[in-house]
Amino acid sequence: MKINRIELTGRWSFKIPVIVLCAYFLVIFPCTQLFFRINPWLYKYSDDIFLVVVVLMLPTAFNIKLSALGFSTRYLKQNLVIGVIAGAGVLLCLPLLETGLSITGLAEHELLAGKVKDNYLFDMSALPEKSVQIFLIPLIEQIFYTGFLLQSLLKKYNPIPTIYAVGLIYTMIGVKLSLGSFGLSIGTSLLFKITGSLYASILFHMGCALGGALVENVYPRLTTLLMFLW
């Protein structure tokens, strides 16, 4: 399958993402650790609130068009298909892993069997929060990390070290220090580099977020098996 790539059109100054990152690490992160701990909700979502504010400022304060960030409608169908395939691939691994546990007999191991009893019922009160985590946060994070930050770095540096650098920044912001977060950033960055569009990256990220929710509520036995990703 030949993938038609959209040429990146971002023309904003490299100083803009540098200023944004400095604002986070010098102001937002210290405030979160020192002052926001007394408010669990604000402590948990302060990083996402910061990203939302930055993303909303991109087309207004910084005059950056959405199409330049990666929302061009050119080759839209192709990029949506790529994103769906990538996201679905993650989701299909879950029932396959669950089936593998049953076939091999590992599902009866005490470390895995107890998980079903602990997480059998889905907490409907958590549905709004889960919806935000699955749909809104991937959208905001992909606009910021991939469309804005990665594209800025790609204009100045080689792709491979740039993709790894963005992966490290992604794990550092919000202290998401895990192999899964780093791998997610690498995957979305590669999709953006291949397609020149954010659609595939966003759908892949949503698929991973949905996969995490399914592991927690539908396939709880897999939490032990996949704990190295968190």
matplotlib code that plots the C-alpha trace (Angstrom):
import matplotlib.pyplot as plt

x = [0.0, 1.4, 1.0, 0.6, 2.3, 1.3, 4.2, 4.5, 3.6, 4.3, 6.2, 6.1, 9.3, 11.2, 11.2, 7.5, 7.7, 10.8, 9.0, 6.0, 8.2, 10.1, 6.7, 5.7, 9.0, 9.7, 6.2, 3.4, 5.3, 6.7, 3.3, 1.7, 4.1, 4.1, 0.6, -1.9, -1.4, -4.2, -6.7, -6.6, -8.5, -6.3, -3.1, -4.2, -5.2, -3.1, -0.8, -3.8, -5.3, -2.0, -2.0, -5.6, -4.8, -1.7, -3.6, -6.4, -3.8, -2.1, -4.6, -5.3, -2.2, 0.3, -1.7, -1.1, -3.7, -5.1, -4.2, -0.5, -0.7, -1.7, -5.4, -5.2, -8.1, -5.9, -5.7, -8.1, -9.7, -6.2, -5.1, -8.3, -7.9, -4.3, -5.3, -8.2, -5.9, -3.2, -5.7, -7.6, -4.4, -3.8, -7.4, -7.3, -4.2, -6.2, -8.7, -5.8, -3.7, -6.7, -7.3, -3.6, -3.9, -6.9, -5.3, -2.0, -3.8, -2.1, -5.6, -6.0, -2.8, -3.6, -1.9, -4.3, -7.5, -8.0, -8.1, -11.4, -13.2, -11.7, -12.7, -15.7, -18.2, -17.7, -18.1, -20.6, -19.8, -16.3, -17.7, -17.4, -13.8, -13.0, -14.5, -12.3, -9.2, -10.1, -11.2, -10.3, -6.9, -5.5, -6.7, -5.1, -1.9, -1.5, -2.0, 0.6, 3.2, 3.0, 1.5, 3.1, 6.3, 7.4, 6.9, 8.9, 11.8, 11.6, 12.3, 15.7, 16.9, 17.1, 13.9, 15.2, 16.7, 13.8, 11.2, 13.1, 13.4, 9.7, 9.1, 11.2, 9.5, 6.1, 7.1, 8.5, 5.5, 2.9, 5.6, 4.4, 7.6, 6.7, 7.7, 4.1, 4.0, 7.4, 6.3, 3.0, 4.8, 7.2, 4.2, 2.3, 5.4, 6.2, 2.6, 2.8, 6.2, 4.8, 1.5, 2.2, -1.2, -2.5, -5.6, -3.7, -1.8, -5.0, -6.9, -3.9, -3.7, -7.4, -7.1, -4.3, -6.3, -9.4, -7.2, -6.0, -9.6, -10.5, -7.6, -8.8, -12.5, -12.9, -9.6, -8.3, -6.1, -3.9, -3.0, -0.4, 0.8, 1.1, 2.2, 5.6, 3.8, 2.5]
y = [0.0, 3.3, 6.0, 9.6, 11.9, 15.5, 18.0, 19.8, 23.5, 24.8, 28.1, 29.3, 30.3, 27.6, 30.0, 29.4, 25.7, 26.5, 29.3, 27.0, 24.2, 26.6, 27.9, 24.4, 23.2, 26.4, 27.4, 24.8, 21.7, 23.3, 24.8, 21.4, 19.7, 22.5, 23.9, 21.7, 18.5, 19.6, 19.4, 15.8, 16.8, 19.9, 17.9, 15.1, 17.3, 20.5, 19.3, 18.6, 22.0, 23.6, 21.8, 22.8, 26.4, 26.2, 24.5, 27.1, 29.8, 28.3, 29.7, 32.9, 34.2, 32.5, 32.6, 29.0, 27.4, 24.0, 22.8, 23.6, 21.6, 18.5, 18.8, 19.1, 17.2, 16.1, 12.3, 12.3, 8.9, 7.3, 8.7, 7.8, 4.2, 4.1, 5.4, 2.9, 0.0, 1.1, 1.6, -1.5, -3.5, -2.5, -3.4, -6.8, -7.8, -7.7, -10.6, -12.5, -12.2, -13.1, -16.2, -17.1, -17.0, -19.3, -21.7, -22.0, -22.2, -19.1, -17.6, -19.9, -18.6, -16.9, -13.7, -13.5, -15.2, -12.7, -9.8, -10.8, -10.6, -7.2, -5.5, -7.4, -4.5, -1.3, 1.8, 3.9, 7.0, 7.0, 7.1, 10.9, 10.8, 7.8, 9.5, 12.5, 10.3, 8.3, 11.0, 14.5, 14.0, 12.1, 14.9, 17.7, 15.8, 15.0, 18.6, 19.8, 17.1, 15.9, 18.7, 21.5, 20.3, 17.5, 19.5, 22.4, 20.1, 18.3, 21.6, 21.9, 18.3, 14.8, 12.7, 9.8, 11.8, 14.3, 11.5, 10.1, 13.6, 14.2, 10.8, 11.8, 15.1, 13.4, 11.1, 13.9, 16.2, 14.9, 12.5, 9.7, 7.7, 4.4, 2.3, 2.5, 6.3, 6.4, 3.8, 5.6, 8.8, 7.0, 5.4, 8.6, 10.5, 7.8, 8.0, 11.7, 11.5, 9.0, 10.7, 14.3, 14.3, 14.2, 12.0, 8.7, 9.7, 10.8, 7.6, 5.4, 7.3, 6.9, 3.2, 2.9, 4.9, 2.7, -0.3, 0.9, 1.3, -2.2, -3.7, -2.1, -3.0, -5.9, -7.7, -7.1, -10.2, -8.5, -5.8, -8.1, -9.3, -5.7, -3.9, -3.1, -0.6, 1.5]
z = [0.0, -1.1, 1.5, 0.2, 2.6, 3.2, 3.3, 6.6, 6.3, 9.8, 9.7, 13.3, 15.2, 17.1, 20.1, 20.7, 21.8, 23.8, 25.7, 26.3, 27.6, 29.9, 31.2, 32.1, 33.7, 35.5, 36.6, 36.1, 37.3, 40.5, 41.4, 40.8, 43.2, 45.8, 45.9, 44.0, 46.1, 48.5, 45.5, 44.0, 40.9, 40.1, 41.0, 38.6, 35.7, 36.0, 33.1, 30.9, 31.7, 30.8, 27.4, 26.7, 27.3, 25.0, 22.3, 22.4, 22.2, 19.1, 16.5, 18.4, 20.2, 17.9, 14.7, 13.8, 11.6, 12.3, 8.8, 9.5, 12.8, 10.8, 10.2, 6.4, 4.7, 1.9, 1.8, 4.7, 4.0, 3.8, 7.1, 8.8, 7.6, 8.8, 12.2, 12.6, 11.6, 14.1, 16.9, 16.2, 16.2, 19.8, 20.8, 19.0, 21.1, 24.3, 23.5, 22.0, 25.1, 27.2, 25.1, 25.4, 29.2, 29.1, 26.7, 28.6, 31.9, 33.3, 33.8, 36.8, 38.5, 41.8, 40.7, 37.7, 38.9, 41.8, 39.4, 37.9, 41.3, 42.2, 38.9, 37.8, 37.7, 35.6, 37.7, 35.6, 37.7, 36.2, 32.6, 32.1, 33.3, 31.2, 28.1, 28.7, 29.0, 25.8, 23.5, 24.7, 26.2, 23.2, 20.9, 23.0, 23.5, 19.9, 18.8, 21.3, 21.3, 17.7, 15.6, 17.4, 19.3, 17.0, 13.8, 15.3, 16.1, 12.7, 11.0, 12.7, 13.6, 12.2, 12.5, 14.6, 17.5, 17.3, 17.7, 20.7, 22.2, 22.0, 23.6, 26.5, 26.9, 26.7, 29.6, 31.6, 31.4, 33.9, 35.1, 32.9, 33.4, 31.8, 28.8, 27.6, 27.5, 25.7, 23.1, 22.6, 21.8, 19.4, 17.6, 17.2, 16.0, 13.4, 12.1, 11.8, 10.1, 7.6, 6.8, 7.6, 9.3, 12.9, 12.1, 12.3, 15.4, 17.2, 16.4, 17.4, 20.7, 21.3, 20.6, 23.2, 25.7, 25.1, 25.4, 28.8, 30.0, 28.7, 30.5, 33.7, 33.4, 30.9, 30.9, 34.5, 34.4, 31.8, 34.3, 35.8, 32.4, 31.0, 34.2, 32.6, 30.3, 33.2]

ax = plt.figure().add_subplot(projection="3d")
ax.plot(x, y, z, "-o")
ax.set_aspect("equal")
plt.show()
